[in-house]
Amino acid sequence: MKTVTLQIPDYVFDFYGEIGKRAGGLSPEKVIAGSLFQLAGELSRNAIHTQEKANQIKYPVFYTA
C-alpha cells in the first residue's frame, strides 16, 4: 500500500474531526480517506455515464399519422 500526505488547513482537519466524533469516534484521517474514496467513486461513475451517453447511437425517429 502506498502512503499519501496531504496538507490541509487546521480548520479543515478540525471539521473532519468533529464529523468523526459524531460518527462514533472515527479519526479525522479515516473520515477524510472515506470522503475522498466516495468522491472518487462518484466522479468515476459520472465519467462512465457521460462516456456511455456520448457513445449511444442516435437514430432518427419517424412518426407516421
N, C-alpha and C positions, 0 to 999 in steps of 0.2 A: 504494500500500500504506500502511496506517495503522501507526503505532507505538504500542505499549502499554508502559507502565512498571509493573513490579511491585516492591514492596518485600518482600523475604524476609529472614529471619534469616541471618546468616553461615554457620551450621552447615548450613542447607538448601542454600545455594549451594555449599558445600564438598562436600556429599553428591553433588549432581549433577555437580560437577567430577570426583569420583572415578569416577562411572559413565561419564562421558565419556572419561576416560583409559583405562578398561578396554574401552571400545567403539571404540578406535582413535584416540584423541586428539581427540574432539569437545569443543567448548567447552560449559561449563555452560549457556549461553544456548540452544544448539542442542538439548541434551538436554531442558531444561525446555520449550522450544517443542514438541518432538516428543511429550513426555509429555502436555502439555495438548491437543495435536491428537488424540492417540489417545483420551484421556479424553472429549473432545467427541464423537468418533465412537461410542464405546461408549454414552454417555448418549443420543445421538440414536437409535441402534439400539434401545436398551431402550425409549425413549419410543414409537417407532413400533410395536414389538412389543406393548406394553401397549395402545396405541390400537387396533391390529388385533384383539386379543383382546376388547376391550370392544365392538367393532362387530360381532362374529360373531353371527349369528342362531342362537339355540338352539332346536332343535325337540324336542318331547317324543319319547322313544323308547318304542315299544310292543313288548312281547315277547309272542309267541303260542306256546303249547305244542302 
